[in-house]
Amino acid sequence: MAEVYDLHCHSTASDGALSPSELVRRAHAQGVTTLALTDHDSVAGLEEARQAASGLGLRLINGIELSASYQNQCLHIVGLNIDPQHPSLLAGIARQQAIRDERAKLIADKLEKKRIPGAYQAVMLAAGDGEITRSHFADFLLANNHVATQQEAFDRYLSKGKPGYVQTLWAGLEEAVAWILEAGGIAVMAHPMRYKLSAKFMNRALVAFKQAGGQGIEVVTGRASDDEIRFGRQLAINHQLHASVGSDFHSPDNQWVELGRLAELPRGVPPVWELF
């Protein structure tokens, strides 16, 4: 049977719709043979996911997705094959979680000034034991009929320059990569095309990422076009990075993104799983 890798997805431990065990079962049903659970700034779902995977014969890779700041830009760094109990990583996660909670309060305050009360309590309830993300606020705005779609919530309220946007200073790029490396993991630059950065800025960021110890870049993502895959491949070649693949799956409600439904990794770039 052909190996099917999906090395980027989310559960209810952050902003995913499925529990870790539900996510693993869905991945298995979709033919995924190796799955990395990469919740935002959290490893809380990994043990449940591992137990579910062991009963299905699916290979689970311990992962995380860390938010990192580089020259006032937020970048996402996926950590693969990490030790989820490593002290340095856990200390970093605690710091990120405190930043997330403070950001949530500030977003809620901004929304209240726009006569949209009750956001903080609602997102706290929705997140449960998971991490609060902007997607929770988008869901709140949608559920309370302030917008017609989750995307509209970002476009009108939560994106940069909008009334509910909060500039957040995350851990620095070098620091986030160091947490992953100290936990024995592989640092991968997530979805490079999604940031909508200039090629010059992206290349500068990747130089810094590689110097910090980064080893991979996502070349194939859930909604990547052929042109985006070609560009990602070239970035991997130019910066001598291993290529990763990941759907960035969050919810079954998004018909455009599915676990394991990914284009083939293009030739000429070494796959990141060679480093496992």
C-alpha positions in Angstrom: 0.0 0.0 0.0 1.3 3.5 -0.9 2.3 5.7 1.9 0.1 8.8 2.4 1.5 11.6 4.5 -0.4 14.5 6.1 1.9 16.4 8.4 -0.3 19.4 9.4 -3.8 19.3 10.9 -5.7 20.5 14.0 -8.0 19.1 16.6 -10.1 20.5 19.4 -6.9 21.0 21.4 -6.6 24.2 19.4 -9.0 25.4 16.7 -10.0 22.1 15.0 -13.6 20.8 15.0 -12.8 17.2 15.7 -11.4 15.6 18.9 -7.9 14.1 18.5 -9.4 10.6 18.3 -12.0 11.6 15.8 -9.4 13.3 13.7 -7.2 10.2 13.7 -10.2 8.0 12.7 -11.1 10.4 9.9 -7.5 10.4 8.6 -7.4 6.6 8.6 -10.7 6.5 6.7 -9.2 8.9 4.1 -6.2 6.6 3.5 -3.6 8.5 5.5 -0.8 6.2 6.8 1.3 8.8 8.5 -0.3 11.8 10.3 1.1 14.6 12.3 -1.2 16.4 14.8 0.0 20.0 14.9 -2.2 22.0 17.1 -1.5 25.7 17.7 0.9 26.2 20.6 -0.4 23.0 22.2 0.5 19.3 22.6 -2.6 18.5 24.7 -4.2 16.3 22.1 -1.2 14.1 21.3 -1.8 11.3 23.9 -5.4 10.8 22.9 -4.4 10.8 19.2 -1.7 8.3 19.9 -4.0 5.9 21.6 -6.5 6.1 18.7 -3.7 5.7 16.1 -2.3 2.6 17.8 -5.6 0.7 17.3 -5.7 1.5 13.6 -2.2 0.9 12.6 -1.7 4.6 11.6 1.7 6.1 12.3 1.3 9.3 14.4 4.0 11.9 14.4 4.1 14.2 17.5 3.7 17.7 16.2 2.9 21.3 17.0 2.4 24.6 15.2 4.1 27.6 16.9 3.3 31.2 16.1 6.6 33.2 15.7 7.4 36.9 15.1 9.9 37.9 12.5 10.3 41.6 11.6 6.7 42.4 12.8 5.3 39.6 10.7 3.6 36.5 12.2 5.0 33.2 10.7 3.9 29.7 11.6 6.5 27.1 12.4 5.5 23.4 12.4 7.5 21.1 14.7 7.6 17.5 13.7 8.8 14.4 15.7 9.0 16.4 18.9 9.3 15.2 22.4 6.0 16.7 23.8 7.3 16.5 27.4 10.5 18.4 26.8 10.9 21.1 29.5 12.0 23.8 27.1 9.1 23.2 24.8 6.6 23.1 27.6 7.9 26.4 29.0 7.6 27.9 25.6 4.1 26.7 25.2 3.1 28.2 28.5 4.4 31.5 27.4 2.5 31.3 24.1 -0.7 30.4 25.9 -0.4 33.4 28.1 0.1 35.6 25.0 -3.0 34.0 23.4 -5.2 34.6 26.4 -4.1 38.3 26.6 -4.7 38.7 22.9 -8.2 37.2 23.3 -9.1 39.7 26.0 -7.9 42.6 23.8 -9.9 41.4 20.8 -13.0 41.0 22.9 -12.5 44.6 24.2 -12.2 45.9 20.7 -15.3 44.1 19.6 -17.2 45.4 22.6 -16.3 48.9 21.5 -18.1 48.0 18.3 -21.2 47.1 20.3 -20.5 43.3 20.1 -20.4 42.2 23.8 -19.8 38.8 25.3 -17.0 37.6 23.0 -14.4 36.6 25.6 -16.8 34.4 27.6 -18.1 32.8 24.5 -14.7 31.9 23.0 -13.4 30.7 26.4 -16.4 28.3 26.5 -16.0 27.2 22.9 -12.2 26.6 23.3 -12.7 24.5 26.4 -9.3 23.0 27.3 -8.0 24.0 23.9 -6.2 27.2 22.8 -8.1 30.3 21.9 -7.5 31.4 18.3 -9.0 34.0 16.0 -11.1 31.2 14.5 -13.1 31.0 17.7 -13.9 34.7 17.4 -14.9 34.2 13.8 -17.3 31.4 14.9 -18.7 33.7 17.6 -19.3 36.5 15.1 -21.0 34.0 12.7 -23.2 32.4 15.4 -24.4 35.8 16.6 -25.3 37.0 13.0 -22.7 39.7 12.8 -21.4 38.1 9.6 -22.6 35.6 7.1 -19.5 33.5 6.8 -16.3 32.8 8.9 -14.3 34.4 6.1 -16.4 37.6 6.4 -15.5 37.7 10.1 -11.8 37.9 9.2 -12.4 40.3 6.3 -14.6 42.7 8.4 -13.3 42.3 11.9 -10.2 40.1 12.6 -7.7 40.7 9.8 -4.9 43.3 10.0 -6.3 46.8 9.9 -9.8 45.7 10.9 -11.6 46.8 14.1 -11.0 43.5 16.0 -7.4 43.0 15.0 -4.7 42.9 17.7 -1.0 43.1 16.8 0.6 40.3 18.7 4.3 39.9 19.7 4.9 36.1 19.7 8.1 34.4 20.5 10.9 35.3 18.1 11.6 33.1 15.0 14.9 31.9 16.4 13.4 31.2 19.8 10.4 29.2 18.4 12.8 27.1 16.2 15.1 26.5 19.2 12.2 25.1 21.3 11.5 22.6 18.5 15.1 21.6 18.1 15.7 21.2 21.9 12.7 18.9 21.9 14.4 16.7 19.3 12.1 17.9 16.5 12.3 19.1 12.9 11.3 22.8 12.3 9.2 23.4 9.1 8.0 26.7 7.7 4.3 26.4 7.3 2.3 27.4 4.2 4.7 30.0 2.8 2.2 31.3 0.3 -0.5 32.1 2.8 1.3 35.0 4.3 1.0 37.0 1.0 4.5 38.4 1.5 6.8 39.6 -1.2 9.3 37.1 -2.5 12.1 39.3 -1.2 10.7 39.2 2.4 9.9 35.5 2.2 13.5 34.7 1.1 14.9 36.9 3.9 12.7 35.1 6.4 13.8 31.7 5.1 17.5 32.7 5.4 16.9 33.6 9.1 14.9 30.4 9.5 17.6 28.2 8.1 20.3 29.9 10.1 18.2 29.2 13.3 18.2 25.5 12.4 15.0 25.2 10.3 15.1 22.1 8.1 11.8 22.0 6.1 9.2 24.0 4.3 5.6 23.1 3.3 5.6 22.7 -0.4 2.2 21.0 -0.8 -0.8 22.3 1.3 -4.5 21.6 1.2 -5.5 24.3 -1.2 -2.2 24.9 -3.0 -2.4 25.6 -6.7 0.1 24.2 -9.2 1.9 27.5 -9.4 2.1 27.7 -5.6 3.6 24.2 -5.4 6.1 25.1 -8.1 7.1 28.2 -6.1 7.3 26.3 -2.8 9.5 23.7 -4.6 11.8 26.5 -5.7 12.0 27.9 -2.3 13.0 24.5 -0.9 15.7 24.1 -3.5 17.0 27.7 -3.1 17.3 27.3 0.7 18.2 23.6 0.8 15.2 22.7 2.8 13.3 19.4 3.0 9.8 19.5 1.6 6.7 18.8 3.7 3.1 18.1 2.9 0.1 19.0 5.0 -3.6 19.7 4.5 -3.9 22.1 7.5 -7.3 20.4 8.1 -9.5 22.0 10.7 -13.1 20.9 10.0 -15.2 18.6 7.9 -17.4 21.6 7.1 -14.6 22.9 4.8 -15.2 21.0 1.6 -12.0 22.4 0.0 -9.6 20.9 2.6 -9.6 17.2 3.5 -7.1 15.0 5.4 -4.8 13.3 3.0 -6.2 15.0 -0.1 -3.0 16.4 -1.3 -1.1 16.8 -4.5 2.0 14.7 -5.0 5.2 16.1 -3.8 7.1 17.4 -6.8 10.4 15.8 -7.9 13.8 17.3 -7.1 13.2 18.0 -3.4 13.9 15.6 -0.5 10.8 14.8 1.6 10.9 15.9 5.2 10.1 12.3 6.4 13.6 11.3 5.4 14.6 13.1 8.6 12.3 11.1 10.9 
